[in-house]
Amino acid sequence: MVRRCRQWLLGTLCVFTLAACSEPGGEGEAAKAVEWKLVTSWPKGFPGMGVAPERFADTVNRLSNGRLVIRVYGAGELVPSFDVFNAVSKGTVQMGHSAAFYWQEKIPAAPFFSSVPFGLSAQEMNAWLHYGGGLALWQSLYEPYGVVPMAGGNTGAQMGGWFNKEIQTMDDLKGLKMRLPGYGADVFKRAGGIPVSLSGGELFTALETGAIDAAEWVGPYNDLAFGLHNAAKYYYYPGWQEPSTTLEFLVNQQALQSLPDDLQQLVITAARAVNQDLLDEYTVKNMQALDVLVREHDVALRRFPAPVLVELQRLTRELLVEISENDPVLARIYASYRQFQADTQLYNRVSSGEIVNGD
């Protein structure tokens, strides 16, 4: 089924691109190839999100008939993981693939376009971005930096993280050093924990050596690939800090506008296709990987106690209200996000919410 869906998506893109490319730029004029560089925050070829930009580049390369050639660079090959946004903004490279919460220090509202604790699901996030006004807010937020954002995949509901001790009360979080990004890190700090910022490639060693006490990365698919089960005993759920995580394609505005209209639309359409494709992949691969972790590696799967989740949710609400009070831009984005979430919750009560826990 997944293969047939990909073939359908590719076929749709082919029809679109062939039609767009049927009008040459000029009589007898051979189109000169445009070459772009795309840097990522992920290790080269890393399952899922590391491969997604490669798929994007390959789609654009082939469907443009070589008119737009994009070369992908993994984390550290051209720029460090956390310098992707700056590289695109400065025009050092034309594109990037990363996650918006990495730019929170520069752009406080950015995490809304990646993940918010106790926030929107992957399906809801896609709906808010593309039909609920979220994308326009995102584009406006990045416009001063000369960057055009596009949804670049969603990893779905994440896990709560890897721990070397059981979490039974909020006191167990106090003093705990945990790798955690975005607003989730701010909430964790309010709970008495010590959030640590680390790239994916640093996680295993930090967890294994005790430099950190706990870590969340993505979910079973990527956690298994990094071997995190060999560095920590307990695997907690749910991923309160990231109920879904939207990744992003970042495009230098001048580079995008310099393309002819058909190639601009190809970049936009290919990004949209990869955005859905990656969520489909994670939906399947996370299920399979969790089974492997529990059945083959005897991972101790644990659920956060209800009182812990209730308190973390209270701290999340407190944080979001406080940070929006003195930031009009953030307040406008939060209002849109909050209203959309309220609307979806109302609808879910009479739709998926009634059947999701069925037999």
N, C-alpha and C positions, 0 to 999 in steps of 0.2 A: 504493500500500500504506500509506504514512504517513498519507494523508488518511483511508483507511478505518479505520485504527487509532484515529485521533483521533475519528472519528465514533462508533466503538464505545464509547470511553471516555466521550464526552459523553453518549451514550445511556444508559450505565450510571448515570452521575451523575444524569441526569434522572429515571430510574425511582426511584432512591434518594431524591432530593429531593422529588419529588412525593408519594411515600408518606409521607415525614416531615412534609411541610407539610399533609397532609390533615386533621390534627388541630389546630384553631384554638386559640389561647391562651385563649380564653374565649368564651362565647356572645355573639354579636353584637358581638364586640370586634374592631376593626380593628387589625392589628399595626402598630406604629409602627416606621418604618425606623431601624435603627441605622447610624450612619456611622462608618467607621474611616479612619485615615490609615496608609498603608504607605510607608515610606521605604526607599531602596535605596542600595547602594554603587556603582551603575553609572550611566553617562550615560543620560538619558531616551531610551527607544526603541533602545538599543544592541542589535545583533543577538544573539539567543540569550538570554543571561542578563538583558539589559535589558528584553526583551520578556516573559520568563517571568512576572514578577510582574503584568504587565498581563493576561496570559491568566488567571492565577489570579484576579485581581480581577473580570474580566469573567465568569468561570465562576460565582463566588460571587454576584455581583450578579444574574445572570440566573436561576440555579437557586434562589435564595432568593426569587424573585419580588419583588425590591426590598426585602426585609426587612433585608438586610445589604448596605450599599453601601460599597465600599472604593475609595478614591482613591489612586493611586500617584504618588509623587514621586521624581524622579531624584536622583542625587548632587548635593548642594549646594543643592537647591531649598528644603528645610526644614532639613536637617542635613548636615554634611560626610560624606564617604564613610566615614570611620573613626569616626564617632560614632553609627552606627546602633544598635549594641547598647545604649549608654547611653540613647538616646532611648526605646527600647522598655522598658528596665528602669525608667526614671523615670515611664513612663506619658505622656510628652510625645506619643507616637504609640502606636497599638495594635499595629502590625506593622512588621517590617523584612524585607529580603531582602539577604543578604550572604554572607560566608564566615567560618567559625569561626576560621581562623588569624589574622584581623585582631585578635582579642582575646587573643592570646597573652600580652601584657604583664600584663593583668588576670587571665587564667585560663590558667595555663601548660599545662594539658592540652587546651585547646580545639582545637589543630590536629589532634588525632586524629580529629575529626569533620568535617574538611575534607580534608586530604591529608597523608600521611606519605611521605617519600622512600623509594623502593623498597618501597612498601606495597601496599595492596589495589587491585585494579582496580575499575572502576565497578560491575560486576556483583557482585563480592565485597563491596564497600562497602555496597551496598543490602541484600545478604543479611545482613551482620553487624549492620547497624542494625535491620532489621525482624524478623529471625529468629534472630539470634545474641547478643542482649542488648545491643547497642550503643546503641540508642535509649534504653533505661532508664538507662544510664550517662550519656548525654548530658543527659537530662532532670534527673537528679540533680545534675549539674555546674552547670546553669544555675538550678536552683531557688532558691538563696539570693539571686539577683538578680531574682526574680519574672518570669522569662522562660521560656517553653515553646518548645523548638526542634523543628523538623520538617525533614526532608530537603526541599530545594527545587530539586532538579535536579543533574545531574552533567555536567561538560564532557568526561568521558572522559579518555583518555590525552593528556597535554599534550605540547608540544614542549619541547626543552631550552633554547631561547632564541635571541636574535639577538645576533651578535657582529661586531665590525669587525676581528677577527683570527682566524686559525685556532687551534684548541685541539688541541695535539698531546701535551702532557704536563701533569702537575699544576702545573708551574712557570708555565705560561701563565695559570693562574687567580690567581696571587699578585699582589696589588695591584690587581686588576681590580674596578672599581666596577660592580655589577650590581643591577638592581632584582629583588628576590627576597623573598617573604614566608615566614612560618612556620618550621618546622623546617628546611626547605631553606636558608633564610638562615643558620641556625646552623651547618649543615654547611659551607656555602660559606665562612663565616668561619673555621672550623677548617682549611679548605684554603688559607687565606691570602688569600681574596678579601675584598672590602668590600661587604657587602649594603646596599642602599639601599631604604628604604620609600617607595613612590610609589603614588598612585592611578592608575587606568587613563587618566584624562584628561590626566595629566602626562607619560605615557611618551614619546610621539613627540618632543616638544620637547626633553626631557632627553637622549634618545638622539641626536637630530639635532645638538644643540649641543655634544655631548661632555661634558655634565654627568655622564653615566654612560657606561660603556664597553660595556655589554651589558644586555639586558633579557629577561625572560620574562614573557609575559602569560597567554595561555590556549592557543591553538592556531591553526592556519591560518585558521579561520572568523573569529575576532575579530582576529587579527593583521593580516589583509588589510584588514578594515574600518578599522583604525587607520592603515593605510599604513606599517607598521613596516619593510616591505621597502624603503622609500625612505630609511630612516635607518640601515640596517645591511646588510652584505654577506652574511654567513654565517648560515644557519639550521640549528641543531643539533638532533639527536634522539639518543636518546630523552629524554623528560621525566623524568629520574631523580628530580627534586625533587617532581613531582606526577604519579604514574602514573595518578591519577584525582583529580578534585576535586569533592567534594560541596558544593553551595551550601546555604544554610539559610533557611527562613522562621523568623523570630523573632516570637513572639506574647506580648504582655503577659498575664501569668497572670490578673490580676483581670479584664481585658477579656474574655478567653476564657471564664472561669467565669461571667461575668455574662450570657452568651448562653444562650438555651434549648437543651436537649440537641440538638435536630435541627440547629440552626445550628452548634453546636460540632462535630458530626460532619461537617457539610458542609465546614467549614474544613479539618478533618483529611483528609477524602477528596479534596478539591480539591487540597490540597498534594501528596498521594501521586500523584495523576494527573499533575500538572505535573512532579513529580520524574522520572517515567519519560519523559514527553513531551520534556523538554529533552535527556535523554540520546539519545533517538532522533534529535532534530534535529541535535545535534552530530556524531553518527556519520555522518550523510549530508553535512552542510555542511563538515565538516573535510576529508573526502575531496575534495570538489569544489574547495574553496579551495586545498588544497595543489597540485592540478593546475594551477590558475590561476597560483599563485606561481611554480612551476617552469617551466611551459610559456610563459606570457605575460610574466612579469617576470624570467625568467632568474635566479631566486634560487639561490644556491649551497647546495645541501642537503648537510649533512655529518653523519656519525655520530661521537659521542664515541668516542675510542679505548678499547678494552677495559681497558687498565690504569688509565685515568682513572676509568671506571665502577667498577672493583673497589675503588679507593681511596676513592671517594666513598661506596660502600656500607659499607666498613669504618668510616669516620668517622660514618656514620649510626648504626650499631649502638652505637658508642662513646658518641655523644650520648644516645641513648634510654636506655641503661643508667644513665648518670650522672644525668640529670635525674629518673629515677624513684627513685633511691636515697633521697632526702630528702623525697619528696612522696608520701604514702600514697595520695592520690586518683589522682594521675597513675600511680602504680605499678599500681593496680587496673585502670585503663583499659588501660594498656600490656599487662598480662598477658592481658586478654581479647582485645585486638587481635592480639597476637603468636600466641596459641593458635589463633585463628580463621584467621590467615594460614597457619600451619603445617598446619592441617587441610585448607585449600583447596589448598595446594600438593601434598599427598599425593594428593588426588582428581584434580587437574589432570594428574598424571602418567599417569593411565590414561583420561583423558577428553579435554578440549580441548587439552591440551598435546601430545597425540599427533597431532593433525590441524591445529593452527593454522598450521603452516609447510608444509602440503601444497600440491601443485600446484593 
